[in-house]
Amino acid sequence: EMVLRAEKRMEVNDPLAYSHVAVCYRSGRFGRQVDDLKALELFHRAAELGVHEAFVDIGSYYDQGTIVNKDPEKFFAFLAIAAMKGNLCARHHLGLFEDGRGYTDIAFPHWRLS
């Protein structure tokens, strides 16, 4: 019933509803079959409507390379957008990404902010 209410809220462009339903499709919870393509579509809409966590979710698809081609630069770009919008988890992961590329001096400011 909770997902049905969220789907109803999507009709009026509720950004958190898009994100919530996307998570349901991604995880296969609350009666939804796993459908990563649908989840990615819904995460994009949530991001367009201002949900900064959705940028992290979109980026994770590029990190995993399951339904889109693995692309570390796109992963980084989506994390950067989320971080600029205030997502602390994304900021931390940007630090990990930069540290992994050997840029520890760039990583530390990300970690301090997270």
C-alpha positions in Angstrom: 0.0 0.0 0.0 2.9 2.4 0.7 4.3 1.9 -2.8 0.8 2.5 -4.3 0.6 5.8 -2.4 4.1 6.8 -3.6 3.1 5.9 -7.2 0.0 8.2 -6.8 2.3 10.9 -5.5 4.4 10.6 -8.6 1.4 11.8 -10.6 2.0 15.2 -9.0 5.8 15.1 -9.4 6.7 14.4 -5.8 10.5 13.9 -6.1 10.8 11.7 -3.0 8.0 9.4 -4.4 10.1 8.9 -7.5 13.1 8.0 -5.5 11.2 5.7 -3.1 9.6 3.7 -6.0 12.9 3.5 -7.8 14.4 1.9 -4.7 11.6 -0.6 -4.7 12.3 -1.5 -8.3 16.0 -1.7 -7.7 15.7 -4.0 -4.7 12.5 -5.9 -5.6 10.9 -4.9 -2.4 7.2 -4.2 -1.5 5.8 -6.3 -4.3 7.9 -4.9 -7.2 9.9 -7.2 -9.4 13.6 -6.2 -9.8 13.7 -3.9 -12.8 16.9 -1.9 -12.9 16.0 -0.1 -16.1 12.8 1.2 -14.5 14.7 2.1 -11.4 17.3 4.0 -13.3 14.6 5.9 -15.2 12.9 6.8 -11.9 16.2 7.8 -10.3 16.8 10.2 -13.3 13.4 11.8 -12.7 14.0 12.1 -9.0 17.3 13.8 -9.7 15.7 16.2 -12.2 13.2 17.1 -9.4 16.1 17.8 -6.9 16.7 14.6 -4.9 20.5 14.7 -4.5 20.6 11.0 -3.3 19.3 10.0 -6.7 22.6 11.2 -8.3 24.4 8.7 -6.1 22.1 5.9 -7.2 22.5 6.8 -10.9 26.3 7.0 -10.4 26.3 3.5 -8.8 24.9 2.0 -12.0 27.9 3.4 -13.9 30.2 2.1 -11.2 28.7 -1.4 -11.3 28.3 -1.6 -15.1 25.3 -3.9 -15.0 22.7 -2.2 -17.2 24.8 0.6 -18.5 28.5 0.4 -19.6 30.9 0.7 -16.7 32.2 4.3 -16.8 34.3 5.6 -13.9 34.2 9.1 -15.2 30.3 9.2 -15.3 30.3 7.6 -11.8 32.6 10.4 -10.7 30.5 13.1 -12.4 27.2 11.9 -10.7 28.9 11.7 -7.3 30.3 15.3 -7.9 26.8 16.6 -8.6 25.4 14.9 -5.5 28.3 16.3 -3.4 27.8 19.8 -4.7 24.1 19.5 -3.7 25.2 18.6 -0.1 25.3 14.8 -0.1 27.9 13.8 2.5 28.1 10.2 1.4 28.9 11.3 -2.2 31.5 13.6 -0.8 33.2 10.8 1.1 33.1 8.6 -2.0 34.7 11.3 -4.1 37.5 11.3 -1.6 37.9 7.5 -2.0 37.7 7.9 -5.8 40.5 10.5 -5.8 42.6 8.6 -3.4 42.3 5.5 -5.6 43.6 7.6 -8.5 46.6 8.7 -6.4 45.3 12.2 -5.6 45.4 12.0 -1.9 45.8 15.8 -1.7 42.5 16.2 -3.4 40.9 13.4 -1.4 41.5 14.9 2.0 39.3 18.0 1.5 36.4 15.8 0.4 36.8 13.7 3.6 37.0 16.8 5.8 33.7 18.0 4.3 32.1 14.7 4.7 
